[in-house]
Amino acid sequence: MPVQTETVVRELKKWGMSLPSLGKLVVALMADPRVPRMNKIVVGGIAAYLVTPVGMVPRRLLGLKRINELILPVIAIDVLLSGASDEVLRDHWHGDPEVLKTIRGLARRGSALAPARVRRVFGSVA
């Protein structure tokens, strides 16, 4: 296997192995009293919106189109991670620290891709 392919495979394995850590982190942060309640409410609201049947909550309330809904989980991660201090994140993250650093950066950049109306709604929390 060429060196570049080995590097890609190694990175994919590292990220794949970090998915359970990310799930555990989200659950732990939602339960941690050191994370602001408003951040948890926003994450819960996004989760509730994403699981409601289509048509129950009109998309036009947030100015969303289907493609924009794909960004909502990224916003939820960004809001949750933004509400947690570095100490809280260290307490709950059990994966590779570099992966968490990358996730934080990607979530921040991904949130910036949301429509302006959505950013205004969540901007005061993130």
LINGI-V463521 format. One record per residue. PHI is phi in degrees with one decimal (999 if undefined). OMEGA is omega in whole degrees, -180 to 180 (NA if undefined). NEAR is the number of other ideal C-beta (glycine too) atoms within 10 Angstrom. Layout:
<<PHI OMEGA NEAR> <PHI OMEGA NEAR>>
//
This chain:
<<999 179 8> <-62.6 -177 7> <-57.3 -179 7> <-62.4 179 8> <-64.1 178 9> <-61.9 179 10> <-63.8 179 11> <-62.8 180 12> <-61.1 179 11> <-61.8 180 10> <-65.6 179 11> <-62.2 177 10> <-63.6 -180 10> <-61.1 179 14> <-67.9 179 15> <-61.4 179 9> <-70.1 -178 12> <-87.5 -179 20> <-58.8 176 11> <-61.2 178 11> <-63.8 179 17> <-65.9 177 17> <-60.5 178 10> <-63.5 179 14> <-62.3 -180 24> <-60.0 180 17> <-62.1 -179 11> <-64.1 -180 17> <-67.7 178 23> <-65.5 -179 14> <-93.3 -174 10> <-79.6 -180 15> <-69.0 179 8> <-79.7 177 12> <-90.9 -177 23> <-55.4 -179 15> <-58.1 -178 9> <-61.5 177 12> <-61.8 180 22> <-66.2 179 19> <-64.1 179 12> <-61.8 180 22> <-63.1 178 24> <-62.6 178 12> <-64.1 178 15> <-63.6 179 20> <-61.0 179 15> <-62.8 179 11> <-60.8 -177 17> <-67.5 -178 12> <-96.9 178 8> <-72.3 177 10> <-60.1 179 6> <-57.4 179 7> <99.3 180 7> <-68.7 179 9> <-118.2 -178 14> <-60.0 180 8> <-62.3 -176 14> <-66.9 177 8> <-59.2 179 10> <-107.3 -178 18> <71.7 -176 14> <-92.8 168 20> <-115.5 -179 10> <-53.1 -177 8> <-63.6 -180 7> <-68.5 178 17> <-64.4 178 14> <-66.1 -178 12> <-83.6 -177 18> <-58.8 176 20> <-61.8 178 15> <-66.4 177 20> <-62.3 180 26> <-60.6 179 24> <-63.4 -180 23> <-61.6 -180 27> <-62.0 -178 25> <-67.3 180 23> <-67.2 179 21> <-67.0 -180 17> <-80.2 -178 21> <-102.1 176 22> <-72.1 177 10> <-59.0 179 8> <-62.8 180 9> <-63.5 179 18> <-62.8 178 19> <-61.7 180 11> <-62.5 -172 15> <-107.3 -177 20> <-86.8 -178 21> <-116.3 179 13> <-106.5 178 18> <-66.5 -179 14> <-59.1 179 10> <-67.3 178 10> <-65.6 178 18> <-61.5 178 20> <-59.5 179 12> <-66.8 179 14> <-60.2 179 21> <-60.3 180 17> <-65.5 179 10> <-65.3 179 13> <-64.3 180 21> <-63.8 -180 15> <-68.7 179 11> <-64.3 178 16> <-62.1 180 22> <-66.9 179 13> <-81.9 -179 13> <-65.6 177 23> <-58.3 -177 14> <-55.1 -179 9> <-62.5 179 12> <-68.6 179 18> <-61.5 178 15> <-64.7 -179 12> <-64.6 -175 17> <-98.9 -175 22> <-59.7 -178 13> <-73.6 -179 9> <-99.2 -175 18> <-73.1 NA 20>>
//
